[in-house]
Amino acid sequence: MKLYEHSPFPNPRRVRVFMAEKGIDCQRVEIDLPAGEHRGEDFKAKNPLAGVPVLELSDGTHIAETQAICHYLEAIQPEPPLLGRGAKEKAVVEMWQRRIEQNLFERLATYFHLATPGLGALEPHRNQDHGEYCKAQALRMMELLDRELAAREFIAGDYSVADITALCALDFAQALDLEWPASFVNLNAWHERLSQRPSAAA
Ligand SMILES: N[C@@H](CCC(=O)N[C@@H](CS)C(=O)NCC(=O)O)C(=O)O
């Protein structure tokens, strides 16, 4: 297996953390996003949507979309389970995973592209207002997570992919100098706990 990634960026990190939790290693290939390498024909043959990460299997199959890659990895290495066990747990994990991806992670990504220098000369659009709206929506989702985490140690029950997505989102926010209130004490305690796991270094 080969992982095409741009290591400073958050979606590839989600896969690396997931792999680290499962003890999976594979060859990594760095794609130069700021130089636009992912928009060239070579890379688009692997992922026509021109995004990383992409996992290449030994038979040449390319799997893009971070959560699809995580599903593949969970199937080939079920332990420890990061997508839940049994129908109810799996649904609860997927519910939180989707909520966090859509309402936190993707909001931050839109803020990054529209209201910060983003990918520099590669960015076709700028829209400060919409970027700031997305930032506000991301902060609302952090507030919701802070309330939820008052009652439990991890976001969806046991430690799961939902925690990984949220960790990568919060660290991405910090890299963008986007601060959330210190009053989010449950979220901050959770962030501290997650940051101490060895996989957070991936
Ligand atoms: N939905 C995709 C998103 C992939 C994505 O947008 N990745 C970013 C890096 S974190 C990227 O490749 N951006 C390239 C660009 O915006 O041109 C996933 O879940 O993997």
The ligand as an SDF file (V2000), in Angstrom:
LIG
                    3D

 20 19  0  0  0  0  0  0  0  0999 V2000
  -13.4070   14.9010    0.8640 N   0  0  0  0  0  0  0  0  0  0  0  0
  -11.9930   14.6740    0.7550 C   0  0  0  0  0  0  0  0  0  0  0  0
  -11.2900   16.0130    0.9020 C   0  0  0  0  0  0  0  0  0  0  0  0
   -9.8420   15.9300    0.4800 C   0  0  0  0  0  0  0  0  0  0  0  0
   -9.1920   17.3110    0.5030 C   0  0  0  0  0  0  0  0  0  0  0  0
   -9.8160   18.3330    0.1740 O   0  0  0  0  0  0  0  0  0  0  0  0
   -7.9110   17.3370    0.8600 N   0  0  0  0  0  0  0  0  0  0  0  0
   -7.1880   18.5670    0.8460 C   0  0  0  0  0  0  0  0  0  0  0  0
   -5.9690   18.4670    1.7700 C   0  0  0  0  0  0  0  0  0  0  0  0
   -6.4430   18.4180    3.4710 S   0  0  0  0  0  0  0  0  0  0  0  0
   -6.7110   18.8340   -0.5690 C   0  0  0  0  0  0  0  0  0  0  0  0
   -6.2240   17.9110   -1.1990 O   0  0  0  0  0  0  0  0  0  0  0  0
   -6.8630   20.0750   -1.0570 N   0  0  0  0  0  0  0  0  0  0  0  0
   -6.4370   20.4120   -2.3630 C   0  0  0  0  0  0  0  0  0  0  0  0
   -7.0800   21.6560   -2.9050 C   0  0  0  0  0  0  0  0  0  0  0  0
   -7.8730   22.2850   -2.1770 O   0  0  0  0  0  0  0  0  0  0  0  0
   -6.7740   22.0110   -4.0390 O   0  0  0  0  0  0  0  0  0  0  0  0
  -11.5340   13.6810    1.8200 C   0  0  0  0  0  0  0  0  0  0  0  0
  -12.3170   13.3790    2.7490 O   0  0  0  0  0  0  0  0  0  0  0  0
  -10.4280   13.1330    1.7410 O   0  0  0  0  0  0  0  0  0  0  0  0
  1  2  1  0
  2  3  1  0
  2 18  1  0
  3  4  1  0
  4  5  1  0
  5  6  2  0
  5  7  1  0
  7  8  1  0
  8  9  1  0
  8 11  1  0
  9 10  1  0
 11 12  2  0
 11 13  1  0
 13 14  1  0
 14 15  1  0
 15 16  2  0
 15 17  1  0
 18 19  2  0
 18 20  1  0
M  END
$$$$
